[in-house]
Amino acid sequence: MKKKNKVLIVEDELLNIEFYKEMLGDSYDLLIAENGGKSLQIMKKNPPDIVLLDVMLPDHDGIDLCKTFKSSKKLLHIPIIIVTTLDSPDDKIKALEAGANDFLTKPVDKPELLLKIQNHLTILEQYKQIKKQNDEINKYIEVIVHDLNNPLAVIIGYIGLIESNIEDPLKRGYISKVIKNAQGMRDSINEILDIHKIHRSSFNIKFEKFNLIQRIEEISSEWGILAGKKRIHINLLLDTGVPYAIGDRGKFKDVIDNLVSNAVKYSPPDTSIDILTKSVSNGFVKIIVRDQGLGLTDEDKKKVFISFQKLSAKPTGSETSTGLGLSIVRRLVELMGGEVGVESKGKNKGSSFWFTLLYEST
């Protein structure tokens, strides 16, 4: 037996509630809220498949309630039909701006009521099917990228060891080409992963208290080897008065990885990169990655955190760039409750990328 769709009816007039029960009771599982407060509880604990929302309620304005429902990512997809005696264009515009999907005018016409509910439930079912397929594709992409990336990293590592033990210039040249092509494959795989990340509906953020200084030291030691290949030195200038941060420990690493990778790509050999921390107002810590690289123009600074944007500077060591890393940084930092920014005095004058997180001093 097919499960009935749930219809939330937000209505304070008893006669109207009885009308809905008579019209819809046999076909749908009805949830009744006589006021806005009760509707908020139902939406939180037992979300329906569709909402019939009266505009004039004893404790809430229906338009404001609609806006509240639509501001939640978990409830955004649920269709809301505004039921009202108001029919002026301005009233409808307000409802649409609040996120309403449709309208019914009182007194409600039965055929119109049934047809609109069915149409929106059909669209909702199509949305769920597409979302399910998209989730399956995303999981498949993650598995493929993981299965390709790990062996490739091992291959690059071992070929690098072989190269270091070969003295013949011709053979070293051959192996160097193999390494370069393998690194190109790795960059392409990482580009697929970046595109996948930026188009996901959300990142899962786990808030926790972690040792900020220790985490930065761990990450910088990992980057020391790659930076060393361009004779770039990483300096740590960390405020010991800010030892702990609040955020997602793993996503914090993603942010630092992207910023340091960016600094290494756009810095010439024999320069340095500084990673700094310092407390700022309102209980936030500011983490800064400062380089002596190619710098940014004013135009670059406007689009540096936007997806797929190519900037005027080019990587200094033939590295590749998808134009996605910094947009992912912005998204992750904002999800952790912080802000991002960049400072640069212009071309060839270096850049300082920064972001903020909540911190604890003990």
C-alpha positions in Angstrom: 0.0 0.0 0.0 1.4 3.3 -1.1 2.2 5.7 1.8 0.1 8.8 1.9 1.7 12.2 1.4 1.7 14.5 4.4 -0.1 17.9 4.0 0.5 20.5 6.7 -2.6 22.8 7.0 -1.8 26.1 8.9 -5.2 27.5 9.5 -7.0 29.0 12.6 -10.6 29.0 11.3 -12.5 25.9 12.4 -14.8 25.9 9.3 -11.8 26.0 7.0 -10.1 23.2 8.8 -13.2 21.0 8.4 -13.3 21.9 4.7 -9.7 20.7 4.2 -10.5 17.5 6.2 -13.4 16.8 4.0 -11.6 17.5 0.8 -8.3 15.9 1.5 -8.7 13.5 4.5 -9.2 10.4 2.4 -6.2 11.0 0.1 -3.6 12.6 2.4 -2.2 12.4 5.9 -3.2 15.7 7.3 -1.2 17.6 9.9 -3.2 20.5 11.5 -1.6 23.6 13.0 -4.0 26.3 14.3 -1.3 28.8 14.7 2.2 29.7 13.6 4.0 28.4 16.7 2.6 24.9 16.3 3.4 24.9 12.5 7.1 25.6 13.4 7.1 22.6 15.8 5.7 20.3 13.1 8.1 21.5 10.4 11.0 20.8 12.8 9.9 17.4 14.1 7.7 16.0 11.3 8.3 17.9 8.0 5.4 17.5 5.6 5.5 17.0 1.8 3.5 20.2 1.2 2.1 23.2 3.2 -1.2 25.0 2.9 -0.4 28.3 4.7 -3.0 30.9 5.7 -1.7 34.5 5.7 -3.6 35.8 8.7 -2.8 33.8 11.8 -3.4 34.8 15.5 0.3 34.7 16.4 2.3 35.0 13.1 2.1 36.7 9.8 1.9 34.0 7.2 4.3 35.7 4.8 7.0 35.9 7.5 6.3 32.3 8.4 6.9 31.3 4.8 10.2 33.1 4.8 11.2 31.3 8.0 10.4 27.9 6.4 12.3 28.7 3.2 15.4 30.0 5.1 16.0 26.4 6.3 18.1 24.2 3.9 16.2 21.1 5.2 12.8 22.7 4.5 13.6 24.7 1.3 12.4 22.0 -1.1 8.9 21.7 0.5 6.3 23.5 -1.6 4.2 26.1 0.1 0.8 27.2 -1.2 -0.3 30.5 0.3 -4.0 30.6 1.1 -5.4 34.2 1.4 -8.3 36.6 0.8 -5.7 39.1 -0.3 -5.3 39.1 -4.1 -3.5 42.4 -5.0 -0.3 42.1 -7.1 1.7 43.6 -4.2 0.6 40.9 -1.8 1.5 38.2 -4.3 4.9 39.7 -4.9 5.6 39.7 -1.2 4.6 36.1 -1.0 6.8 35.1 -3.9 9.7 37.1 -2.4 9.2 35.0 0.8 9.5 31.8 -1.2 5.9 30.8 -1.8 5.4 28.3 -4.6 1.7 29.0 -5.4 -1.5 30.7 -4.3 -5.1 29.8 -3.5 -7.7 32.5 -3.0 -10.5 32.1 -0.3 -13.1 30.8 -0.6 -11.0 27.9 -1.9 -12.2 26.1 -5.1 -12.1 22.3 -4.6 -10.8 21.3 -8.1 -8.2 24.0 -8.0 -7.1 22.9 -4.5 -6.7 19.2 -5.6 -5.0 20.0 -8.8 -2.4 22.4 -7.3 -1.5 20.0 -4.5 -1.1 17.1 -7.0 1.0 19.2 -9.4 3.4 20.3 -6.6 3.7 16.8 -5.2 4.6 15.5 -8.6 7.3 18.2 -8.9 8.5 17.3 -5.4 8.8 13.6 -6.3 10.8 14.4 -9.4 13.1 16.5 -7.3 13.6 13.6 -4.8 14.4 11.2 -7.7 16.9 13.6 -9.2 18.5 14.3 -5.8 18.8 10.5 -5.2 20.5 10.0 -8.5 22.8 13.0 -7.9 23.8 11.6 -4.5 24.6 8.2 -6.0 26.8 9.9 -8.7 28.6 12.0 -6.1 29.4 8.9 -4.1 30.6 7.1 -7.2 32.9 10.1 -8.1 34.4 10.1 -4.6 35.2 6.4 -4.8 36.7 6.7 -8.3 38.8 9.7 -7.4 40.1 8.0 -4.2 40.9 4.8 -6.1 42.8 6.7 -8.8 44.5 9.3 -6.6 46.1 7.1 -4.0 47.9 4.7 -6.4 49.0 7.6 -8.6 50.6 9.3 -5.6 52.5 6.1 -4.8 53.7 5.9 -8.5 54.9 9.5 -8.5 56.7 8.9 -5.2 58.5 5.7 -6.4 59.4 7.2 -9.8 60.9 10.2 -7.9 63.1 7.8 -5.9 64.2 6.0 -9.0 65.1 9.4 -10.7 67.2 10.4 -7.7 69.4 7.3 -8.2 70.0 7.6 -11.9 73.0 9.5 -13.2 72.5 9.1 -16.9 71.1 12.5 -18.1 69.1 10.9 -21.0 67.4 8.4 -18.7 66.8 11.1 -16.1 65.1 13.1 -18.9 62.8 10.2 -19.7 61.9 9.7 -16.1 61.3 13.4 -15.6 58.7 13.3 -18.5 57.0 10.3 -16.9 56.8 12.2 -13.6 55.5 15.3 -15.3 52.7 13.4 -17.1 51.8 11.5 -13.9 51.5 14.8 -12.1 49.3 16.1 -14.9 47.0 13.1 -14.4 46.9 13.8 -10.7 46.1 17.4 -11.3 43.2 16.4 -13.7 41.9 14.0 -11.0 42.1 16.7 -8.4 40.3 19.1 -10.8 37.4 16.6 -11.0 37.3 16.3 -7.2 37.3 20.1 -6.9 34.4 20.5 -9.3 32.6 17.8 -7.4 33.1 19.6 -4.1 32.0 23.0 -5.3 28.8 21.7 -6.8 27.7 19.6 -3.8 24.7 21.0 -2.1 26.6 21.2 1.2 29.7 20.2 3.1 29.3 18.3 6.3 30.8 20.5 9.0 31.7 19.0 12.4 32.4 21.7 15.0 35.0 20.9 17.6 37.7 22.5 19.6 41.2 21.7 18.2 44.8 22.7 18.9 45.4 25.4 16.3 49.1 25.7 16.7 49.7 22.0 16.6 47.4 21.6 13.5 49.3 24.3 11.6 52.6 22.8 12.5 51.5 19.4 11.2 50.2 20.9 7.9 53.2 23.1 7.3 55.6 20.1 7.8 53.7 18.3 5.0 54.1 21.2 2.7 57.7 21.8 3.5 58.9 19.1 1.1 56.9 20.4 -1.9 57.8 24.0 -1.2 61.4 22.9 -0.8 61.5 21.8 -4.4 61.1 25.5 -5.4 63.5 26.4 -2.6 60.6 28.2 -0.8 60.8 28.3 3.0 57.7 28.2 5.2 57.9 30.3 8.4 55.5 29.9 11.3 54.6 33.1 13.3 51.9 31.8 15.6 50.4 33.6 18.6 50.8 31.3 21.6 48.0 33.2 23.3 45.5 31.7 20.8 46.2 27.9 21.1 42.7 26.6 20.3 40.2 27.2 17.5 36.6 26.1 17.0 35.7 24.6 13.7 36.0 21.4 11.6 39.5 20.1 12.1 39.6 18.3 8.7 38.0 21.2 6.8 40.6 23.6 8.4 43.3 21.5 6.8 41.5 21.8 3.5 41.5 25.6 3.8 45.2 25.8 4.8 46.2 23.3 2.1 44.5 25.4 -0.6 46.0 28.6 0.7 49.6 27.2 1.0 49.3 25.4 -2.4 48.2 28.7 -3.9 51.1 30.5 -2.3 53.6 27.9 -3.5 52.2 28.0 -7.1 52.5 31.7 -7.5 55.8 32.3 -5.7 59.1 32.3 -7.4 62.0 30.1 -6.1 64.1 31.3 -3.2 61.3 33.2 -1.5 59.4 32.5 1.7 55.8 31.9 2.9 54.7 33.1 6.3 51.7 31.5 8.2 50.6 33.8 11.0 47.9 33.7 13.7 46.6 36.6 15.8 43.5 37.3 17.9 41.0 39.8 16.6 37.8 41.3 18.0 34.7 39.3 19.1 36.5 36.1 20.0 37.9 35.3 16.5 41.4 34.3 15.5 42.8 35.5 12.1 45.0 33.0 10.2 47.1 34.6 7.5 49.1 33.0 4.7 51.5 35.6 3.3 53.8 35.1 0.3 56.4 37.0 -1.7 54.8 36.0 -5.0 53.3 37.6 -8.1 50.7 39.6 -6.2 47.2 40.6 -7.4 45.7 43.5 -9.3 42.6 45.3 -8.1 40.6 43.4 -10.7 42.1 40.1 -9.5 41.0 40.8 -5.9 37.4 41.3 -7.0 37.1 37.8 -8.5 39.7 35.7 -6.6 37.2 33.9 -4.4 34.8 33.2 -7.3 34.7 29.8 -9.0 36.5 29.2 -12.3 38.0 32.6 -12.5 41.4 32.9 -14.1 43.6 35.6 -12.7 46.3 37.7 -14.4 49.2 35.9 -12.7 50.4 32.4 -13.9 52.0 29.7 -11.7 55.8 30.1 -11.6 56.6 26.4 -11.9 54.3 25.2 -14.7 51.7 24.1 -12.1 48.1 23.8 -13.1 45.2 25.8 -11.6 41.5 25.1 -11.9 40.3 28.4 -10.5 38.3 26.5 -7.8 40.6 26.2 -4.8 39.9 29.7 -3.3 36.2 29.5 -3.9 36.2 26.3 -1.9 38.2 28.1 0.8 35.5 30.8 1.0 32.7 28.3 1.2 34.3 26.2 4.0 35.3 29.2 6.1 31.8 30.7 5.9 30.2 27.4 6.9 32.5 27.4 9.9 31.2 30.9 10.8 34.3 32.9 9.6 35.2 35.3 6.9 37.9 35.4 4.2 39.8 38.1 2.5 43.0 39.0 0.6 45.4 41.9 0.6 48.0 42.8 -2.0 49.8 45.9 -3.0 49.8 45.0 -6.6 51.7 42.9 -9.2 54.9 41.3 -8.0 54.4 42.6 -4.5 53.1 39.4 -2.9 49.7 38.5 -1.4 48.3 37.9 2.1 45.2 35.6 2.2 43.4 35.5 5.5 40.4 33.9 7.2 38.9 34.0 10.7 37.6 31.3 13.1 36.2 31.3 16.6 38.9 30.6 19.2 39.4 29.7 22.8 42.4 30.8 24.8 42.4 27.7 27.1 
